[in-house]
Amino acid sequence: MTASFSAAYRLDGANVTLVVEVIAGTPAVRYWGPRLPDDLALEELSALAARAEANASPAIEAPLAVTPQAGQGFPGRPGLAAHRGVGGRGGLDWASFALLVEVEQHADRLVFISRDDAHSIELVHELKISGDVLAARTGLVNRSVEALQVDHLAAPVIPLPGFVGQIIGFEGRWSGEFQLQRHQLSMGTWLRENRRGRTSHDAFPGLLACERDTNETRGLAYGFHLGWSGNHRLAVETLADGRRSVSMEALYLPGEITLAPSEGMETPTIYATVADDGLGAVSRQFHAYLRARFEHRRLRAKPRPVHYNSWEAVYFDHDTAKLMALAERAASVGVERFVLDDGWFGSRRSDRAGLGDWQVSPAVYPDGLGPLIGKVRSLGMEFGLWVEPEMVNPDSDLFRAHPEWVLGTPPAPQIPFRHQLVLDFGRAEVRERMYCDVAALLEEYPISYLKWDMNRDLSQPGGADGRAGATAHVNGLYEVLDRLRAAFPAVEIESCASGGGRADFGVLARTDRVWTSDSNDALDRLSIQRGFSYFFPAELMGAHVGPTRCHITGRILSMPLRVAAALFGHMGIEADLGELDAQETSDLAAGVALHKAHRDLIHSGALHRIDAAQGVNAFAVVAEDGSEALVSYTMIEEQRGYFAEPLRLAGLDPAAEYQLSVVWPPRLKAEWPLKDGGRFRGAALMQAGFQPPRLHPGTALILHLTR
Ligand code: GLA
């Protein structure tokens, strides 16, 4: 088939440009980077990139297409690995050779349709720029009368320039999510696979790429993220010919994806952005993108209510009188939404039983949840409820009735994991049951918020038909969440998976915030939240003031520090308020009031992480119009010298004069010439910076600047 096209297509954001060139009949990203001049002739880019034949190499380089193809002789990782069988044996049609047949150019979107008639497949690539974020997906259609077995299919593959030699990946663990790790690239592949079945604590599906000297404010920086809540594979490949690329895909277990005749599929979306002024700009562009999404805008109709969560105060020991007393204390320190965590239903008196039985426990709540909810609402708070619908304890009525509903790989015994098993959301009857159980609660009670939890890996995700069902589970989860959203649009949903094990743009298309981490240790939280902030804005980041002695790390941290860490997210409290002394209680109330006074700024402003000295955590949130800013400065460790380094701010209006005031902690003991404020020019604050006071480790300072 012959088709004629332009040589290249271009999309622009305010600060970014994408150029897709048709190379050897396939669409390939020629340029993805900071914005190019509008009148640039696109042929210049291919002329600049042209190279001669290398020694002992193919005479013509196979293109690094959006789907690099085996049938084109691409020497690296193909974007598609699929085959089909005839007469019981697979392996046919494996070397895809799809060529472009149609292009749609819209103002913000490009669609490339490629066909491979010899192997009966069609590829569809959709690339769309909103704001400064590229969102791209690959579609695959089986055009044969035989089924097509898909081993992997990458979202559109995006090249990185050879001089972008460093990547920053994210690693972590339960209660220690979103930790940055730098890697120097060399020839070969940096590969990150997640087989936990949920987004995971240890292999967040995102990475940053940059030049050696890139920091928060300077240098070329790229961000990539796969919006998918299941198994995934991230690869950054450097070929010996110097070409380098980022590829992201859902990871399919053997045989998981089979396309029937005429059936199609789509990859999860890869989100990408790029800036030439540092990693901070990459984050702000991701934040702006999420903030502009419909799902997010609906949230902003009202300020994010301050939460109280019952978990660390009562765990499974529910008692209406105690909870009502907590609700009273919560309301008195300024809480606006009371969330009843695990332990209210079925036989759930510990984590060993009851999951799956989503009926209010008559033993614990003889009159249902009505009295508690009535009390909460009479105190002027909304009510939220914890659920974990994807899971079942073997000791539950649901499991006794439907032992066949769980994922597993019999006869192998299931790896024990918090005494619970995963319900197979790939099965329609399971989805229906869980939808109905949750919907019944939302219909019966005035519940404004669901904390949707998910507390184990899909370790052996075999489905009912004996095939792997991890991908079907995630799609099933999305379907149930979408259905709940459609039926109960006013109910907000939190994505929790033992803390931050399910944070991604996919789940966030159907949920309203993430429980960032089970760790409420304020010092650990600062680094977890900093990592989280590379992709997600503050209003999506659940952040709670924990008990005096952190239940997870055992560390005792002051209330002013705990407040200072939680204040910069979607703030909440998760501690037994009866255990706080009078000083802590009044500091907490002051902290909640401070958050409320500034939450519009925190939840809409531009985040500027600051590259501060070792042992210091600092960032600023600056109003869109530069009119005000909040600066957070925390001393984590003792400094070597007598004084800490000056702190240079970022994002201010350089010409404007700002009035500086110390708004936190409530009692700053340190001697400090700036304690009583002063007026300073933005340029001076950004270029010279200010001398911070001498602070004990574990002390946080919050400054407010107004123009
Ligand atoms: C998970 C969550 C916690 C809490 C418990 C309840 O660990 O991350 O916040 O809800 O489950 O069992």
Boltz pocket constraint, residues with backbone or C-beta under 6 A from the ligand:
constraints:
  - pocket:
      binder: B
      contacts: [[A, 311], [A, 341], [A, 342], [A, 386], [A, 453], [A, 455], [A, 496], [A, 497], [A, 498], [A, 499], [A, 515], [A, 518]]
      max_distance: 6.0
